Amino acid sequence: MKNIIIYIIVIVLVVVIGFFLFNNKKGDITTTTTTQIPSNEMLDCGTMENPSCFMDRMNNCLPVSGKLIGTDGTAIEIIILGIENDKCHFQRKINGTVNLNCLFPKGTMNWDTIDQTFGNDKGLQQVVDDNCTMGGW
């Protein structure tokens, strides 16, 4: 009788652990999407609930986009278009309109650089000033 109870407990634990490991759909979708999409195709990370979706591709200047909502409700989209002329092409759209175009030299495209484009001082204002234009090209 004691052995039967132990077996039942072990089976219940295996089922519960398996349920949590294999039913984490959100995590599975993100992992599958970021690893299976070709490097030359745009990956839409949506509202960036999983920041690594955007960051992983940004760090390699692979096409990726993500949406943010400003504190005033403004719709902001940040986009990495990929490598152009050996530089990383970044765009920012506000309410659907491109308001910033940048071609960042290799090694300067990171989250601090993006944060600097929003006016948050990361010591990279000269990088932004030298490589960005307001609006379309």
C-alpha positions in Angstrom: 0.0 0.0 0.0 2.8 2.4 0.9 4.5 1.7 -2.4 1.3 2.5 -4.4 1.0 5.8 -2.6 4.6 6.7 -3.5 4.0 5.7 -7.1 0.9 7.9 -7.3 2.7 10.9 -5.8 5.6 10.4 -8.3 3.1 10.2 -11.2 1.3 13.3 -10.1 4.5 15.2 -9.7 5.7 14.2 -13.2 2.3 15.2 -14.7 2.4 18.6 -13.0 6.0 19.3 -13.9 5.3 18.2 -17.5 2.3 20.4 -17.7 4.2 23.5 -16.7 7.2 22.7 -18.9 5.2 21.8 -22.1 2.3 24.2 -21.8 4.4 27.4 -21.6 3.1 28.4 -25.0 4.2 32.1 -24.8 7.8 31.1 -24.1 7.8 28.4 -26.8 6.4 30.7 -29.4 9.0 33.4 -28.7 11.9 30.9 -28.7 10.7 29.3 -31.9 10.1 32.6 -33.7 13.4 34.2 -32.9 15.5 31.2 -33.7 13.6 30.0 -36.9 13.1 33.3 -38.8 15.7 33.9 -41.5 18.2 36.6 -40.7 17.1 38.7 -43.7 13.4 38.8 -42.8 11.7 41.2 -40.4 10.7 39.9 -37.0 7.9 41.7 -35.4 8.3 41.5 -31.6 4.9 43.2 -31.0 4.7 45.2 -27.8 8.0 43.8 -26.6 6.6 42.0 -23.6 9.7 39.8 -24.1 12.5 42.3 -24.6 15.0 39.6 -25.6 13.0 39.1 -28.8 14.1 42.6 -29.9 17.5 42.7 -28.2 18.8 39.4 -29.6 18.3 40.6 -33.2 19.3 44.2 -32.5 22.7 43.1 -31.2 23.4 41.6 -34.6 21.7 44.3 -36.6 19.1 41.8 -37.9 15.7 43.1 -39.1 13.4 43.5 -36.1 10.6 45.8 -34.9 8.9 46.5 -31.6 6.1 48.7 -30.4 6.1 50.9 -27.3 3.5 53.2 -25.8 4.7 56.6 -24.5 3.5 57.8 -21.1 1.1 60.1 -23.0 -0.3 57.3 -25.1 1.8 58.0 -28.2 2.4 54.9 -30.4 6.1 54.4 -30.9 7.7 51.8 -33.2 11.4 51.1 -33.2 12.8 49.2 -36.2 16.1 47.8 -37.2 16.1 47.4 -41.0 19.4 45.6 -41.2 22.9 46.4 -42.5 23.2 49.0 -45.2 26.6 50.2 -46.4 28.3 48.4 -43.5 26.1 50.3 -41.0 23.1 49.4 -38.9 19.9 51.1 -40.2 17.6 52.1 -37.4 14.2 53.9 -37.7 11.8 55.3 -35.2 8.1 55.9 -36.0 5.8 58.1 -33.9 2.1 57.4 -34.5 3.0 55.6 -37.8 5.2 58.3 -39.2 9.0 58.0 -39.5 10.5 60.7 -37.4 14.1 59.5 -37.1 16.4 57.6 -39.5 19.9 56.5 -38.4 22.8 54.6 -39.9 24.9 53.6 -36.9 28.5 52.4 -37.3 29.1 48.8 -36.3 29.5 48.4 -32.5 27.3 51.5 -31.7 23.9 49.9 -32.1 22.6 48.9 -28.7 19.8 49.7 -26.3 21.7 52.7 -24.8 21.9 54.2 -28.3 18.2 53.8 -28.8 17.5 55.2 -25.4 19.7 58.2 -26.3 17.5 58.8 -29.4 14.7 59.5 -27.0 16.7 62.1 -25.1 17.8 59.9 -22.2 21.4 60.8 -21.6 23.6 57.8 -22.1 26.7 59.7 -23.2 25.9 58.9 -26.8 24.4 62.2 -28.1 27.3 62.7 -30.5 26.8 59.3 -32.0 23.1 60.1 -32.5 23.8 63.6 -33.9 26.4 62.3 -36.3 24.4 59.4 -37.7 20.7 60.3 -37.6 18.4 62.6 -39.5 14.9 63.7 -38.4 12.0 62.4 -40.6 12.4 60.4 -43.8 15.6 60.4 -45.8 
